[in-house]
Amino acid sequence: MKNNFIENNCVTGDGGAISLFKQTHSKSFTVLLNTFKNNKAFDGGAISSKQKVKNIDIFNNLFVENSAGNRGGGVFFRRGFSFINNTFSANNAILNGGALFAVTTHINSVRY
């Protein structure tokens, strides 16, 4: 997924713009050079990955004014991701992780 502007999505579940649930192949999923603005969800205002998803690469994206009713105003992840050179501005969550919330025992890379 590359070079998109995703704005004003609202869901009662997880991942206002992207919700990744189950990966049935071994290839990675890449999110590159996108803008996520004003998306809303329960967990992961812009992006949520909670289930058996691995090898997610999130590079050079902008997360602006996304919100979560629970955790991860911008992004919520459970496992297996690389998170490099992303920018957050004015994201919020009611419980934890205004920008990013990760529940994992192994993080490939987080830089911002």
N, C-alpha and C positions, 0 to 999 in steps of 0.2 A: 504494500500500500504506500503510494508515494504522491507527494505534492497535492494534497487535498485540503480544503477548508471546510471543517465540520462544525456547524454552529446550531445552537438552540434546540438540541434534542433533549427529551425528557422521558425517562422510563421509571416505572415503579420498582423494577428489579435492579440488576447490576449492569454497569457499563453504558453510560448515556450515549456514547458514540460507537464503541466497540465492546462486545462481550464475547470472550473466547471461552468455550466450555470444554470441548473434547477434540483432541487432535488424533487423527487416525493414521497419520503418516509420520515419518521421521524428519521431514524437512522443516526448516525454521520458518517463522512468520515474521516479516520485517515491516516496521512502521517507520517511515523515513520522510523528513521534510514536510510534515503536516502541521496545520494549526487546528487546535481543538478549543473552541470558545463557547462559553455559556451552556455547557451540557450538564445534565443533572441525572443522578441515579442514587440508589440506596448505597451501594459500595462501588467506588470507582466512577466518579462523575464523568470522566471522558472514556477511560479504558478499565475493564475489569477482566481478570483471568483467575478463576478460582479452582478449576478442575484439573484434569489430566492433560494439561497443555505444557509443552516444554519448548525450548529453543526459540524464545521470543526476543527479537532484537528491536529496541526502540532507540532510534538515533535522530538527533537534530530536529526535534519537534518543539512546538510552542503550545503550552497549556495555559489558557487565560480564562479566569472567572468561571471555572467549572466547580461544581459542588456535589457533595455526597451527604445524604441524610445519616450516614453511619461512619464509614471509614474511607480514606483515600479520595480527597476532593478532586484531584487530578487523575490519579492512577491507583488501582488496587491490584496487587499480584500475590499469588500463592507460591510459585516456584519457577525456576528455570528461565531467567531472563537476563538480558544485557540492557543496561539503561545508560546511554552515553550522550553527553552534550545536549541535554534537553533544557528548556527554559520554562520556569513556572512564574506566573504572576496572578495574584489575587484569587487563588483557588482556596476552597475551604471545605471542611468536614465537621459535622456535629460532634463526633466522638474522637477520632484519632486521624492523624496524617492529613493535614490540609492540602499538601502537594502530593505526597506519595505515601502509601501504606503497603508494607510487604510482610507477609507471613511466610517465612521460608527457613529452611536450615542451610540453604546454599544459594548465594547470590553470585552470578557470573561476574557482573561488573556494574557498579553504579557510580557515574561521574556526572556532575552538573556544574 
